[in-house]
Amino acid sequence: MSLTLCLLLATLAGRGQTSEWKYLTGGNLRGVKAIGNHVWAVGDRGQIVHSSDSGERWAIQVSNTTQNLNGVSFSDSIHGWAVGEGVILKTTDGGITWTPLSLPRPWVYRCPSAVDSFNVWITNWSDSIVKTTDGGATWSIYQMSSINNSFYGLCFIDLLRGWAVGPLGIFWVVYTTDGGVTWTEKTDNRYGSASDITMVDSVTGWAVGPGGRIFYTADGWMSLTLQPAGTNAFLNAVSFASRTIGYIAGGANGNPAQVLHTIDSGATWIRHDLTQYSSNNYGISARDSTTACTVGWSECIAKTTNTGQTWRLLGNIDASGQTMFNLSLADTQSGYAVGPYGIVVKTTNGGTVWQRQGLGGTQLWFYGVDAPRPTHSWACGDGGSIYATKNGGASWASQNSGVSWFLNSVDFVDTLFGVSVGGGYGPNADFGTRNAEYRTTKSNVQEPAWWKPPPLVDKWRWIKEGDPETSSGQAPEAQYRVITRTFDGTNWQGRTTSETPLNGVSFYNKALGWAVGVTGTVIHTSDSGATWQTQTSNVTNTLYWVIFTTPLSGWAVGTGGTIIATTDGGNTWNRQTSNTTLPLYSAAFVDAQRGWVVGDSGIALETTNGGQTWSFDTTRTTIPLYAASFTDADHGWSIGGFGLTLGYGRAGQYGVEQRGPDKDRDFASLNRIKAYPNPYVSFARVPGHEKERFALYDITGRRVGTYKGDKIGADAAAGIYFLMAEGKEAGPTRIVKIK
């Protein structure tokens, strides 16, 4: 699978603090755990996401680590553990806060199994298993020196009985019946190794492994049998809701992501290919006999509510495994992003969840997008294609651009007036369309997915990889520039000229606009694009992006670390010092002083003085960032590859779980409500305020109900809540229902 949606959220924790880039989404999810209505998933770069409604809605939890996380386990709805590369995290509040613990050894930890809030076992990629009996304050190491093998899957059903499997090359399991004092090893040379194991009691269990192997035992692994899987995929995880109902997650080895389910203890397994979701599923967790969630490559999260008969893609997803080329923010919550193979996605919650838009199955590549309003957006791309929505993505319609070449950028100043630009190289005007076809059918020129598409780099890319229209080793002589505009948001007036192609366009108002392209091209219009004049950029590098914040102040960025700026509307352009030679793909400015630039290898630059100086922001990634969009100085996004999701916002990041309702208020100085008992089983009360009314919120800020102070939360499900007095200035109190 190629690259995926990358979106970056940087958080400015308060005035006077430096900005820090943080992930919203990105990479692969490798472990999942369901407890009641709560589901947690963990993955690459410290990613932890949580759902409090069985996976329908997801929010980011701050893990306080950028290390890859491999597994997660909860003993109840508030006590949990996440482990990974040199990190063990613990939470006692359902993940609102995660605390890194002191490590018994600097190992790569793989699979935790939490028996209760104090007793937890964890496997690692060495010949040891670690255990805590005091909630992580101290650790015991159980080293299997005679085995000399690492551990993968782990399952404890109580304080004494547990099992672990690993990649020995043959089927191999170790188990204990005395809490780890002694361990017994069992092997079976007939079969290959296992990657995960689960037990429903002391004798009945399943293990899974590469090559579609499903192992079953009815006698505590004294003996085992293979169950028919109907696949040769790598099977990575197994979870059973009962003795009869179970699920397996896997993929790869020439297969798409797969989920298998059984309702007869594995006598038969039914396979589901999740071809539209992911190339591999790494984790699975059964909530009950009907509901389970699976997670995997490129942040795939899928769910069943009918015992595995059908699976539905949930939020916090990438864009079907592809890189994204451009995005546009309409406001702090709403935005659109575009990519190859007809991909257009939309967010309405600040980038936490991206939903694929329906464009009728088109496979066109989209390079540009602009959303002047949350309800209005235009996407442009291959063959002069333009698609538009005027109802918030409920429907999209193809519009006739009047041109047939690549359209690389589009800019609207309102919901009516917009301009799109592009072009390309070749012997005739059909070359843009045929290039798109050629790119998807000729394997010898398929570029790595993280590179920009051919028209967005320069003409030499096609020559270097084998130009479809010439074998002479020389650039095609013909070049084409396309500019098309609309005054009503529907009907376009396009023209094609034999000039250098364009990559980016920016209009300050309906009259004033600029466009940039290859060989340092900059052009300017003062009559809504009726006529254009060439401006001297003083560079020969390919320019990808241009932006103006006033009629006079503008910037353009491109290859070789190029940043050029003007303070007189483009009459003069001056080069600014970027201190990098990496390609810079996008710029975003909120005024004439404050701006950001993103580019190749995860580079992000920031200026507070109009570009007189640029400083490097830390993104903790080498993944290319292709576009940036900001709504103000504190809120923005950037997109690129590998499912990375980053954005720019105040403390209280988009999509990040908060500590209670009314997140923008300062509760530190307010008196707290005192509820008893806390935690509670049946209901809580507020002594002395039994007749007053209190609002109860869940950890996403959703109001659960209103109660009198003598019987609070009696009908609430087990979980973490926040209590606030109605009509009073009092800070929220966290209360926990445990049953």
ChimeraX attribute file (.defattr): number of C-alpha atoms within 10 A of each C-alpha:
attribute: neighborCount
match mode: 1-to-1
recipient: residues
	/A:1	14
	/A:2	14
	/A:3	24
	/A:4	29
	/A:5	31
	/A:6	33
	/A:7	33
	/A:8	26
	/A:9	30
	/A:10	29
	/A:11	25
	/A:12	21
	/A:13	16
	/A:14	12
	/A:15	8
	/A:16	7
	/A:17	9
	/A:18	10
	/A:19	19
	/A:20	18
	/A:21	21
	/A:22	24
	/A:23	27
	/A:24	32
	/A:25	36
	/A:26	28
	/A:27	27
	/A:28	28
	/A:29	31
	/A:30	30
	/A:31	28
	/A:32	30
	/A:33	26
	/A:34	27
	/A:35	21
	/A:36	17
	/A:37	17
	/A:38	20
	/A:39	25
	/A:40	29
	/A:41	33
	/A:42	30
	/A:43	31
	/A:44	23
	/A:45	24
	/A:46	27
	/A:47	27
	/A:48	26
	/A:49	27
	/A:50	26
	/A:51	21
	/A:52	23
	/A:53	12
	/A:54	21
	/A:55	23
	/A:56	14
	/A:57	16
	/A:58	24
	/A:59	24
	/A:60	25
	/A:61	24
	/A:62	22
	/A:63	24
	/A:64	13
	/A:65	17
	/A:66	16
	/A:67	17
	/A:68	23
	/A:69	32
	/A:70	27
	/A:71	28
	/A:72	29
	/A:73	26
	/A:74	27
	/A:75	18
	/A:76	21
	/A:77	24
	/A:78	21
	/A:79	19
	/A:80	27
	/A:81	28
	/A:82	33
	/A:83	29
	/A:84	27
	/A:85	20
	/A:86	17
	/A:87	23
	/A:88	27
	/A:89	23
	/A:90	24
	/A:91	19
	/A:92	18
	/A:93	19
	/A:94	25
	/A:95	26
	/A:96	20
	/A:97	17
	/A:98	22
	/A:99	17
	/A:100	17
	/A:101	14
	/A:102	14
	/A:103	16
	/A:104	16
	/A:105	13
	/A:106	10
	/A:107	17
	/A:108	19
	/A:109	27
	/A:110	26
	/A:111	29
	/A:112	30
	/A:113	24
	/A:114	27
	/A:115	20
	/A:116	16
	/A:117	20
	/A:118	15
	/A:119	17
	/A:120	25
	/A:121	25
	/A:122	28
	/A:123	28
	/A:124	24
	/A:125	18
	/A:126	17
	/A:127	17
	/A:128	19
	/A:129	23
	/A:130	20
	/A:131	24
	/A:132	18
	/A:133	17
	/A:134	12
	/A:135	20
	/A:136	21
	/A:137	11
	/A:138	13
	/A:139	18
	/A:140	13
	/A:141	15
	/A:142	15
	/A:143	13
	/A:144	16
	/A:145	10
	/A:146	8
	/A:147	13
	/A:148	12
	/A:149	17
	/A:150	18
	/A:151	27
	/A:152	23
	/A:153	28
	/A:154	26
	/A:155	25
	/A:156	25
	/A:157	16
	/A:158	15
	/A:159	17
	/A:160	14
	/A:161	16
	/A:162	23
	/A:163	26
	/A:164	26
	/A:165	28
	/A:166	26
	/A:167	20
	/A:168	17
	/A:169	11
	/A:170	15
	/A:171	23
	/A:172	22
	/A:173	24
	/A:174	20
	/A:175	23
	/A:176	17
	/A:177	17
	/A:178	12
	/A:179	16
	/A:180	21
	/A:181	9
	/A:182	11
	/A:183	15
	/A:184	11
	/A:185	16
	/A:186	13
	/A:187	17
	/A:188	14
	/A:189	10
	/A:190	7
	/A:191	16
	/A:192	18
	/A:193	23
	/A:194	31
	/A:195	23
	/A:196	26
	/A:197	26
	/A:198	24
	/A:199	25
	/A:200	17
	/A:201	15
	/A:202	17
	/A:203	12
	/A:204	16
	/A:205	24
	/A:206	26
	/A:207	29
	/A:208	31
	/A:209	27
	/A:210	20
	/A:211	17
	/A:212	21
	/A:213	24
	/A:214	22
	/A:215	23
	/A:216	24
	/A:217	17
	/A:218	16
	/A:219	12
	/A:220	16
	/A:221	24
	/A:222	10
	/A:223	13
	/A:224	17
	/A:225	13
	/A:226	17
	/A:227	18
	/A:228	15
	/A:229	23
	/A:230	13
	/A:231	17
	/A:232	17
	/A:233	23
	/A:234	26
	/A:235	32
	/A:236	27
	/A:237	28
	/A:238	29
	/A:239	26
	/A:240	26
	/A:241	18
	/A:242	15
	/A:243	15
	/A:244	14
	/A:245	20
	/A:246	28
	/A:247	26
	/A:248	29
	/A:249	29
	/A:250	33
	/A:251	28
	/A:252	18
	/A:253	15
	/A:254	10
	/A:255	17
	/A:256	21
	/A:257	27
	/A:258	26
	/A:259	26
	/A:260	23
	/A:261	24
	/A:262	20
	/A:263	19
	/A:264	12
	/A:265	19
	/A:266	23
	/A:267	13
	/A:268	15
	/A:269	21
	/A:270	16
	/A:271	19
	/A:272	17
	/A:273	17
	/A:274	21
	/A:275	13
	/A:276	13
	/A:277	27
	/A:278	28
	/A:279	25
	/A:280	30
	/A:281	34
	/A:282	28
	/A:283	30
	/A:284	30
	/A:285	28
	/A:286	27
	/A:287	21
	/A:288	17
	/A:289	17
	/A:290	15
	/A:291	19
	/A:292	28
	/A:293	29
	/A:294	30
	/A:295	30
	/A:296	30
	/A:297	29
	/A:298	33
	/A:299	34
	/A:300	31
	/A:301	27
	/A:302	25
	/A:303	23
	/A:304	18
	/A:305	17
	/A:306	12
	/A:307	21
	/A:308	24
	/A:309	14
	/A:310	11
	/A:311	20
	/A:312	13
	/A:313	19
	/A:314	21
	/A:315	20
	/A:316	27
	/A:317	26
	/A:318	35
	/A:319	30
	/A:320	24
	/A:321	23
	/A:322	25
	/A:323	29
	/A:324	33
	/A:325	29
	/A:326	28
	/A:327	29
	/A:328	29
	/A:329	28
	/A:330	21
	/A:331	18
	/A:332	20
	/A:333	18
	/A:334	19
	/A:335	28
	/A:336	29
	/A:337	31
	/A:338	31
	/A:339	27
	/A:340	20
	/A:341	15
	/A:342	21
	/A:343	24
	/A:344	26
	/A:345	23
	/A:346	25
	/A:347	19
	/A:348	18
	/A:349	15
	/A:350	25
	/A:351	28
	/A:352	26
	/A:353	21
	/A:354	23
	/A:355	20
	/A:356	19
	/A:357	20
	/A:358	16
	/A:359	18
	/A:360	11
	/A:361	10
	/A:362	10
	/A:363	15
	/A:364	19
	/A:365	24
	/A:366	31
	/A:367	28
	/A:368	29
	/A:369	30
	/A:370	27
	/A:371	29
	/A:372	20
	/A:373	18
	/A:374	22
	/A:375	16
	/A:376	21
	/A:377	28
	/A:378	27
	/A:379	33
	/A:380	29
	/A:381	31
	/A:382	26
	/A:383	25
	/A:384	27
	/A:385	22
	/A:386	24
	/A:387	20
	/A:388	23
	/A:389	21
	/A:390	18
	/A:391	12
	/A:392	19
	/A:393	21
	/A:394	10
	/A:395	13
	/A:396	19
	/A:397	15
	/A:398	16
	/A:399	17
	/A:400	16
	/A:401	26
	/A:402	19
	/A:403	25
	/A:404	23
	/A:405	33
	/A:406	33
	/A:407	36
	/A:408	32
	/A:409	28
	/A:410	28
	/A:411	26
	/A:412	28
	/A:413	17
	/A:414	16
	/A:415	18
	/A:416	15
	/A:417	19
	/A:418	27
	/A:419	26
	/A:420	33
	/A:421	31
	/A:422	36
	/A:423	32
	/A:424	29
	/A:425	26
	/A:426	21
	/A:427	13
	/A:428	11
	/A:429	19
	/A:430	13
	/A:431	22
	/A:432	26
	/A:433	18
	/A:434	14
	/A:435	24
	/A:436	20
	/A:437	15
	/A:438	16
	/A:439	16
	/A:440	12
	/A:441	11
	/A:442	10
	/A:443	9
	/A:444	9
	/A:445	18
	/A:446	12
	/A:447	15
	/A:448	10
	/A:449	17
	/A:450	22
	/A:451	17
	/A:452	21
	/A:453	21
	/A:454	17
	/A:455	27
	/A:456	28
	/A:457	21
	/A:458	23
	/A:459	21
	/A:460	16
	/A:461	18
	/A:462	22
	/A:463	19
	/A:464	12
	/A:465	12
	/A:466	15
	/A:467	21
	/A:468	16
	/A:469	15
	/A:470	14
	/A:471	11
	/A:472	10
	/A:473	12
	/A:474	11
	/A:475	19
	/A:476	18
	/A:477	8
	/A:478	14
	/A:479	19
	/A:480	23
	/A:481	23
	/A:482	27
	/A:483	29
	/A:484	23
	/A:485	25
	/A:486	18
	/A:487	17
	/A:488	12
	/A:489	21
	/A:490	19
	/A:491	15
	/A:492	22
	/A:493	14
	/A:494	19
	/A:495	15
	/A:496	17
	/A:497	12
	/A:498	13
	/A:499	15
	/A:500	21
	/A:501	30
	/A:502	34
	/A:503	33
	/A:504	28
	/A:505	30
	/A:506	25
	/A:507	28
	/A:508	18
	/A:509	17
	/A:510	18
	/A:511	13
	/A:512	18
	/A:513	25
	/A:514	26
	/A:515	29
	/A:516	31
	/A:517	32
	/A:518	23
	/A:519	19
	/A:520	24
	/A:521	24
	/A:522	26
	/A:523	19
	/A:524	23
	/A:525	17
	/A:526	16
	/A:527	12
	/A:528	20
	/A:529	20
	/A:530	11
	/A:531	10
	/A:532	16
	/A:533	12
	/A:534	15
	/A:535	18
	/A:536	15
	/A:537	24
	/A:538	14
	/A:539	18
	/A:540	14
	/A:541	20
	/A:542	24
	/A:543	34
	/A:544	31
	/A:545	26
	/A:546	28
	/A:547	24
	/A:548	27
	/A:549	17
	/A:550	16
	/A:551	15
	/A:552	14
	/A:553	18
	/A:554	25
	/A:555	26
	/A:556	31
	/A:557	31
	/A:558	31
	/A:559	23
	/A:560	15
	/A:561	20
	/A:562	26
	/A:563	24
	/A:564	24
	/A:565	24
	/A:566	19
	/A:567	18
	/A:568	13
	/A:569	19
	/A:570	22
	/A:571	13
	/A:572	14
	/A:573	22
	/A:574	16
	/A:575	18
	/A:576	18
	/A:577	14
	/A:578	23
	/A:579	13
	/A:580	13
	/A:581	12
	/A:582	18
	/A:583	24
	/A:584	31
	/A:585	30
	/A:586	27
	/A:587	28
	/A:588	26
	/A:589	25
	/A:590	16
	/A:591	17
	/A:592	18
	/A:593	14
	/A:594	16
	/A:595	22
	/A:596	26
	/A:597	29
	/A:598	27
	/A:599	28
	/A:600	22
	/A:601	16
	/A:602	19
	/A:603	23
	/A:604	24
	/A:605	22
	/A:606	22
	/A:607	17
	/A:608	16
	/A:609	13
	/A:610	22
	/A:611	23
	/A:612	13
	/A:613	14
	/A:614	20
	/A:615	14
	/A:616	15
	/A:617	19
	/A:618	15
	/A:619	20
	/A:620	14
	/A:621	15
	/A:622	12
	/A:623	21
	/A:624	26
	/A:625	31
	/A:626	30
	/A:627	27
	/A:628	27
	/A:629	25
	/A:630	24
	/A:631	18
	/A:632	17
	/A:633	16
	/A:634	19
	/A:635	23
	/A:636	29
	/A:637	28
	/A:638	33
	/A:639	33
	/A:640	34
	/A:641	29
	/A:642	29
	/A:643	32
	/A:644	32
	/A:645	28
	/A:646	28
	/A:647	30
	/A:648	28
	/A:649	27
	/A:650	18
	/A:651	16
	/A:652	15
	/A:653	22
	/A:654	26
	/A:655	22
	/A:656	21
	/A:657	23
	/A:658	21
	/A:659	20
	/A:660	23
	/A:661	21
	/A:662	12
	/A:663	13
	/A:664	9
	/A:665	8
	/A:666	9
	/A:667	14
	/A:668	10
	/A:669	9
	/A:670	11
	/A:671	12
	/A:672	17
	/A:673	17
	/A:674	18
	/A:675	21
	/A:676	14
	/A:677	15
	/A:678	15
	/A:679	17
	/A:680	19
	/A:681	14
	/A:682	15
	/A:683	18
	/A:684	22
	/A:685	21
	/A:686	19
	/A:687	13
	/A:688	10
	/A:689	16
	/A:690	15
	/A:691	13
	/A:692	14
	/A:693	16
	/A:694	26
	/A:695	20
	/A:696	27
	/A:697	23
	/A:698	21
	/A:699	23
	/A:700	20
	/A:701	17
	/A:702	13
	/A:703	15
	/A:704	16
	/A:705	14
	/A:706	17
	/A:707	21
	/A:708	17
	/A:709	21
	/A:710	19
	/A:711	16
	/A:712	25
	/A:713	28
	/A:714	13
	/A:715	11
	/A:716	17
	/A:717	15
	/A:718	20
	/A:719	23
	/A:720	22
	/A:721	26
	/A:722	22
	/A:723	27
	/A:724	22
	/A:725	22
	/A:726	14
	/A:727	10
	/A:728	8
	/A:729	13
	/A:730	17
	/A:731	22
	/A:732	25
	/A:733	19
	/A:734	23
	/A:735	24
	/A:736	23
	/A:737	22
	/A:738	16
	/A:739	13
